[in-house]
């Protein structure tokens, strides 16, 4: 952990710096996949900003947007999200469509940056109430955001 310390703000104490490093590495990413869907659920103990790009996901604390964790998707995972949902400040869910029968053994190339949990028992499904979902196509058409999507 000490190797990370010099990159952070010089006026922080060691305790504050270590706490920020721990906090920055704290997100837990749950992911699961079915024949046609890939789900990414981000759980944090603090409010997190999330920017989704076709080839990567960028996480950053809302109160410290300069501290970013860039998660690069594993080769082959390059779809735009079809649905997004913020369940609460600390939990955000991204749904992606995928080719039938395409299964990925890993989600991120640099998955050691976060706690990653793969759910492989098929126990999740799309929520029955989809009214809270954000339609990605609608957002793109309104905002002209062709490269990334911020949650």
C-alpha atoms as an extended CHARMM CRD file, in Angstrom:
* protein
*
       151  EXT
         1         1  UNK       CA              0.0000000000        0.0000000000        0.0000000000  PROA      1               0.0000000000
         2         2  UNK       CA              2.8610000000        2.4290000000        0.7010000000  PROA      2               0.0000000000
         3         3  UNK       CA              3.7420000000        2.4540000000       -3.0000000000  PROA      3               0.0000000000
         4         4  UNK       CA              0.4420000000        4.2330000000       -3.6430000000  PROA      4               0.0000000000
         5         5  UNK       CA              0.9310000000        6.9410000000       -1.0300000000  PROA      5               0.0000000000
         6         6  UNK       CA              3.1200000000        9.4240000000       -2.9760000000  PROA      6               0.0000000000
         7         7  UNK       CA              0.4990000000        9.7570000000       -5.7010000000  PROA      7               0.0000000000
         8         8  UNK       CA             -2.0640000000       11.2490000000       -3.3320000000  PROA      8               0.0000000000
         9         9  UNK       CA             -2.3780000000       14.8000000000       -2.0440000000  PROA      9               0.0000000000
        10        10  UNK       CA              0.7800000000       15.9340000000       -0.2300000000  PROA      10              0.0000000000
        11        11  UNK       CA             -1.0070000000       17.8020000000        2.6100000000  PROA      11              0.0000000000
        12        12  UNK       CA             -2.8270000000       14.7270000000        3.9260000000  PROA      12              0.0000000000
        13        13  UNK       CA             -1.6130000000       12.8640000000        6.9680000000  PROA      13              0.0000000000
        14        14  UNK       CA             -0.5110000000        9.2510000000        6.5280000000  PROA      14              0.0000000000
        15        15  UNK       CA             -3.7210000000        8.0840000000        8.2370000000  PROA      15              0.0000000000
        16        16  UNK       CA             -5.9000000000       10.2150000000        5.9490000000  PROA      16              0.0000000000
        17        17  UNK       CA             -3.9760000000        9.0660000000        2.8980000000  PROA      17              0.0000000000
        18        18  UNK       CA             -4.2490000000        5.3860000000        3.8170000000  PROA      18              0.0000000000
        19        19  UNK       CA             -7.9620000000        5.8330000000        4.5010000000  PROA      19              0.0000000000
        20        20  UNK       CA             -8.4010000000        7.3740000000        1.0410000000  PROA      20              0.0000000000
        21        21  UNK       CA             -6.4550000000        4.5440000000       -0.6110000000  PROA      21              0.0000000000
        22        22  UNK       CA             -8.5510000000        1.9600000000        1.2230000000  PROA      22              0.0000000000
        23        23  UNK       CA            -11.7360000000        3.8400000000        0.3550000000  PROA      23              0.0000000000
        24        24  UNK       CA            -10.7310000000        4.1580000000       -3.2770000000  PROA      24              0.0000000000
        25        25  UNK       CA            -10.1350000000        0.4040000000       -3.5300000000  PROA      25              0.0000000000
        26        26  UNK       CA            -13.2930000000       -0.4600000000       -1.6150000000  PROA      26              0.0000000000
        27        27  UNK       CA            -15.9760000000       -0.7750000000       -4.3400000000  PROA      27              0.0000000000
        28        28  UNK       CA            -17.4740000000       -4.2220000000       -4.6370000000  PROA      28              0.0000000000
        29        29  UNK       CA            -18.5980000000       -5.1250000000       -8.1440000000  PROA      29              0.0000000000
        30        30  UNK       CA            -21.0980000000       -7.9620000000       -8.4170000000  PROA      30              0.0000000000
        31        31  UNK       CA            -21.6210000000       -9.3450000000      -11.8700000000  PROA      31              0.0000000000
        32        32  UNK       CA            -23.6550000000      -12.1000000000      -13.4530000000  PROA      32              0.0000000000
        33        33  UNK       CA            -24.6830000000      -13.1960000000      -16.9100000000  PROA      33              0.0000000000
        34        34  UNK       CA            -27.4510000000      -15.1070000000      -18.6130000000  PROA      34              0.0000000000
        35        35  UNK       CA            -27.7830000000      -16.0980000000      -22.2710000000  PROA      35              0.0000000000
        36        36  UNK       CA            -28.7520000000      -12.5810000000      -23.3190000000  PROA      36              0.0000000000
        37        37  UNK       CA            -27.8460000000      -10.2250000000      -20.4590000000  PROA      37              0.0000000000
        38        38  UNK       CA            -24.8090000000       -9.1170000000      -18.4970000000  PROA      38              0.0000000000
        39        39  UNK       CA            -25.3960000000       -7.4000000000      -15.1470000000  PROA      39              0.0000000000
        40        40  UNK       CA            -22.8920000000       -5.2020000000      -13.3190000000  PROA      40              0.0000000000
        41        41  UNK       CA            -23.8680000000       -4.0420000000       -9.8370000000  PROA      41              0.0000000000
        42        42  UNK       CA            -21.5850000000       -1.5880000000       -8.0210000000  PROA      42              0.0000000000
        43        43  UNK       CA            -21.7470000000       -1.4580000000       -4.2240000000  PROA      43              0.0000000000
        44        44  UNK       CA            -19.8600000000        1.1370000000       -2.1670000000  PROA      44              0.0000000000
        45        45  UNK       CA            -19.9860000000        2.4970000000        1.3570000000  PROA      45              0.0000000000
        46        46  UNK       CA            -19.8550000000        6.0240000000       -0.1070000000  PROA      46              0.0000000000
        47        47  UNK       CA            -21.5310000000        7.8110000000       -3.0030000000  PROA      47              0.0000000000
        48        48  UNK       CA            -19.7170000000        6.9150000000       -6.2070000000  PROA      48              0.0000000000
        49        49  UNK       CA            -19.7780000000        8.3990000000       -9.6650000000  PROA      49              0.0000000000
        50        50  UNK       CA            -19.7870000000        5.9390000000      -12.5360000000  PROA      50              0.0000000000
        51        51  UNK       CA            -18.9980000000        6.6650000000      -16.1870000000  PROA      51              0.0000000000
        52        52  UNK       CA            -19.6370000000        3.7970000000      -18.5900000000  PROA      52              0.0000000000
        53        53  UNK       CA            -17.7190000000        3.5420000000      -21.8610000000  PROA      53              0.0000000000
        54        54  UNK       CA            -17.8810000000        0.6690000000      -24.3630000000  PROA      54              0.0000000000
        55        55  UNK       CA            -14.4790000000       -0.6450000000      -23.2410000000  PROA      55              0.0000000000
        56        56  UNK       CA            -14.1480000000        0.5770000000      -19.6520000000  PROA      56              0.0000000000
        57        57  UNK       CA            -15.9520000000        1.6720000000      -16.5110000000  PROA      57              0.0000000000
        58        58  UNK       CA            -14.6670000000        4.6430000000      -14.4840000000  PROA      58              0.0000000000
        59        59  UNK       CA            -15.5430000000        4.8760000000      -10.7900000000  PROA      59              0.0000000000
        60        60  UNK       CA            -14.8210000000        7.8810000000       -8.5840000000  PROA      60              0.0000000000
        61        61  UNK       CA            -16.0590000000        9.0980000000       -5.1760000000  PROA      61              0.0000000000
        62        62  UNK       CA            -18.5880000000       11.8920000000       -5.6630000000  PROA      62              0.0000000000
        63        63  UNK       CA            -16.7430000000       14.0870000000       -3.1590000000  PROA      63              0.0000000000
        64        64  UNK       CA            -13.3170000000       13.3290000000       -4.7280000000  PROA      64              0.0000000000
        65        65  UNK       CA            -13.8710000000       13.0750000000       -8.4910000000  PROA      65              0.0000000000
        66        66  UNK       CA            -10.1340000000       13.3420000000       -9.1750000000  PROA      66              0.0000000000
        67        67  UNK       CA             -9.5970000000        9.9020000000       -7.5800000000  PROA      67              0.0000000000
        68        68  UNK       CA            -10.5820000000        7.5160000000      -10.3440000000  PROA      68              0.0000000000
        69        69  UNK       CA            -10.5890000000        3.7710000000      -10.6860000000  PROA      69              0.0000000000
        70        70  UNK       CA            -10.5850000000        2.8190000000      -14.3760000000  PROA      70              0.0000000000
        71        71  UNK       CA            -11.7660000000       -0.7620000000      -14.9110000000  PROA      71              0.0000000000
        72        72  UNK       CA            -10.9910000000       -2.0810000000      -18.3960000000  PROA      72              0.0000000000
        73        73  UNK       CA            -13.4670000000       -4.6240000000      -19.6880000000  PROA      73              0.0000000000
        74        74  UNK       CA            -12.1500000000       -8.0420000000      -20.6080000000  PROA      74              0.0000000000
        75        75  UNK       CA            -11.7280000000       -8.5890000000      -24.3370000000  PROA      75              0.0000000000
        76        76  UNK       CA            -15.0910000000       -9.1340000000      -25.9670000000  PROA      76              0.0000000000
        77        77  UNK       CA            -17.1180000000       -7.1040000000      -23.4630000000  PROA      77              0.0000000000
        78        78  UNK       CA            -17.7560000000       -3.9520000000      -25.4460000000  PROA      78              0.0000000000
        79        79  UNK       CA            -21.5000000000       -3.3780000000      -25.4770000000  PROA      79              0.0000000000
        80        80  UNK       CA            -23.3100000000       -0.1500000000      -24.6870000000  PROA      80              0.0000000000
        81        81  UNK       CA            -25.6520000000       -0.4370000000      -21.6960000000  PROA      81              0.0000000000
        82        82  UNK       CA            -29.3080000000       -1.0950000000      -22.4400000000  PROA      82              0.0000000000
        83        83  UNK       CA            -30.5610000000       -0.1800000000      -18.9810000000  PROA      83              0.0000000000
        84        84  UNK       CA            -29.1060000000        1.6570000000      -16.0180000000  PROA      84              0.0000000000
        85        85  UNK       CA            -30.4580000000        1.8850000000      -12.5180000000  PROA      85              0.0000000000
        86        86  UNK       CA            -29.4150000000        3.6560000000       -9.3460000000  PROA      86              0.0000000000
        87        87  UNK       CA            -30.9890000000        1.7780000000       -6.4630000000  PROA      87              0.0000000000
        88        88  UNK       CA            -29.6550000000        4.2490000000       -3.9030000000  PROA      88              0.0000000000
        89        89  UNK       CA            -26.6180000000        6.5090000000       -3.5820000000  PROA      89              0.0000000000
        90        90  UNK       CA            -24.3340000000        3.5670000000       -2.8800000000  PROA      90              0.0000000000
        91        91  UNK       CA            -25.6410000000        1.0090000000       -5.3820000000  PROA      91              0.0000000000
        92        92  UNK       CA            -25.7360000000        1.3130000000       -9.1520000000  PROA      92              0.0000000000
        93        93  UNK       CA            -26.6660000000       -1.3640000000      -11.6720000000  PROA      93              0.0000000000
        94        94  UNK       CA            -25.8130000000       -1.5690000000      -15.3660000000  PROA      94              0.0000000000
        95        95  UNK       CA            -27.4940000000       -4.0580000000      -17.6920000000  PROA      95              0.0000000000
        96        96  UNK       CA            -25.9620000000       -4.9470000000      -21.0500000000  PROA      96              0.0000000000
        97        97  UNK       CA            -27.2530000000       -7.0550000000      -23.8840000000  PROA      97              0.0000000000
        98        98  UNK       CA            -24.8900000000       -9.6500000000      -25.2450000000  PROA      98              0.0000000000
        99        99  UNK       CA            -24.6680000000      -12.2770000000      -27.9110000000  PROA      99              0.0000000000
       100       100  UNK       CA            -26.4970000000      -15.4610000000      -27.0390000000  PROA      100             0.0000000000
       101       101  UNK       CA            -24.2840000000      -18.1240000000      -25.4760000000  PROA      101             0.0000000000
       102       102  UNK       CA            -21.3400000000      -15.7310000000      -25.0710000000  PROA      102             0.0000000000
       103       103  UNK       CA            -19.9980000000      -16.3220000000      -21.5840000000  PROA      103             0.0000000000
       104       104  UNK       CA            -17.0750000000      -14.3980000000      -20.1080000000  PROA      104             0.0000000000
       105       105  UNK       CA            -14.8140000000      -16.0040000000      -17.5080000000  PROA      105             0.0000000000
       106       106  UNK       CA            -13.6660000000      -12.5540000000      -16.3670000000  PROA      106             0.0000000000
       107       107  UNK       CA            -15.2590000000       -9.1270000000      -16.4780000000  PROA      107             0.0000000000
       108       108  UNK       CA            -12.3100000000       -6.7360000000      -16.1060000000  PROA      108             0.0000000000
       109       109  UNK       CA             -8.7000000000       -6.9910000000      -17.2570000000  PROA      109             0.0000000000
       110       110  UNK       CA             -7.5230000000       -5.2040000000      -14.0980000000  PROA      110             0.0000000000
       111       111  UNK       CA            -10.0360000000       -6.6690000000      -11.6960000000  PROA      111             0.0000000000
       112       112  UNK       CA             -7.5670000000       -6.5150000000       -8.7870000000  PROA      112             0.0000000000
       113       113  UNK       CA             -8.5180000000       -2.8200000000       -8.3590000000  PROA      113             0.0000000000
       114       114  UNK       CA            -11.8950000000       -3.7290000000       -6.8660000000  PROA      114             0.0000000000
       115       115  UNK       CA            -13.5340000000       -6.5440000000       -4.9590000000  PROA      115             0.0000000000
       116       116  UNK       CA            -15.1500000000       -8.5580000000       -7.7230000000  PROA      116             0.0000000000
       117       117  UNK       CA            -17.8580000000      -11.1350000000       -7.0670000000  PROA      117             0.0000000000
       118       118  UNK       CA            -19.1480000000      -13.3430000000       -9.8620000000  PROA      118             0.0000000000
       119       119  UNK       CA            -22.6470000000      -14.7280000000       -9.3420000000  PROA      119             0.0000000000
       120       120  UNK       CA            -22.8460000000      -17.9230000000      -11.3660000000  PROA      120             0.0000000000
       121       121  UNK       CA            -25.8700000000      -19.6440000000       -9.8710000000  PROA      121             0.0000000000
       122       122  UNK       CA            -28.4790000000      -17.9240000000      -12.0520000000  PROA      122             0.0000000000
       123       123  UNK       CA            -30.2120000000      -16.4870000000       -8.9870000000  PROA      123             0.0000000000
       124       124  UNK       CA            -30.7030000000      -12.9750000000      -10.3580000000  PROA      124             0.0000000000
       125       125  UNK       CA            -33.2320000000      -11.7140000000      -12.8510000000  PROA      125             0.0000000000
       126       126  UNK       CA            -34.4340000000       -8.4200000000      -14.2280000000  PROA      126             0.0000000000
       127       127  UNK       CA            -36.5160000000       -6.6410000000      -11.5820000000  PROA      127             0.0000000000
       128       128  UNK       CA            -40.2500000000       -6.8880000000      -12.2000000000  PROA      128             0.0000000000
       129       129  UNK       CA            -40.6890000000       -3.1250000000      -11.8330000000  PROA      129             0.0000000000
       130       130  UNK       CA            -38.7170000000       -1.6070000000      -14.6970000000  PROA      130             0.0000000000
       131       131  UNK       CA            -40.1470000000        1.9020000000      -14.2120000000  PROA      131             0.0000000000
       132       132  UNK       CA            -37.0060000000        2.9960000000      -12.3570000000  PROA      132             0.0000000000
       133       133  UNK       CA            -34.7200000000        2.0120000000      -15.2220000000  PROA      133             0.0000000000
       134       134  UNK       CA            -33.0970000000        4.6700000000      -17.3590000000  PROA      134             0.0000000000
       135       135  UNK       CA            -33.3090000000        3.9860000000      -21.0740000000  PROA      135             0.0000000000
       136       136  UNK       CA            -29.8100000000        4.4540000000      -22.5000000000  PROA      136             0.0000000000
       137       137  UNK       CA            -31.0410000000        5.1220000000      -26.0430000000  PROA      137             0.0000000000
       138       138  UNK       CA            -33.3070000000        7.8880000000      -24.7650000000  PROA      138             0.0000000000
       139       139  UNK       CA            -30.4110000000        9.5260000000      -22.8960000000  PROA      139             0.0000000000
       140       140  UNK       CA            -28.1410000000        9.3440000000      -25.9420000000  PROA      140             0.0000000000
       141       141  UNK       CA            -30.7870000000       10.8700000000      -28.2120000000  PROA      141             0.0000000000
       142       142  UNK       CA            -31.4580000000       13.7250000000      -25.7680000000  PROA      142             0.0000000000
       143       143  UNK       CA            -27.8730000000       14.5180000000      -24.8050000000  PROA      143             0.0000000000
       144       144  UNK       CA            -25.8900000000       13.4570000000      -27.8600000000  PROA      144             0.0000000000
       145       145  UNK       CA            -23.4930000000       11.5260000000      -25.6080000000  PROA      145             0.0000000000
       146       146  UNK       CA            -22.0170000000        8.9820000000      -28.0080000000  PROA      146             0.0000000000
       147       147  UNK       CA            -18.9120000000        7.9780000000      -26.0620000000  PROA      147             0.0000000000
       148       148  UNK       CA            -19.7730000000        7.5430000000      -22.4100000000  PROA      148             0.0000000000
       149       149  UNK       CA            -22.6100000000        7.6500000000      -19.9330000000  PROA      149             0.0000000000
       150       150  UNK       CA            -22.3700000000        9.1010000000      -16.4500000000  PROA      150             0.0000000000
       151       151  UNK       CA            -24.4790000000        7.8580000000      -13.5840000000  PROA      151             0.0000000000
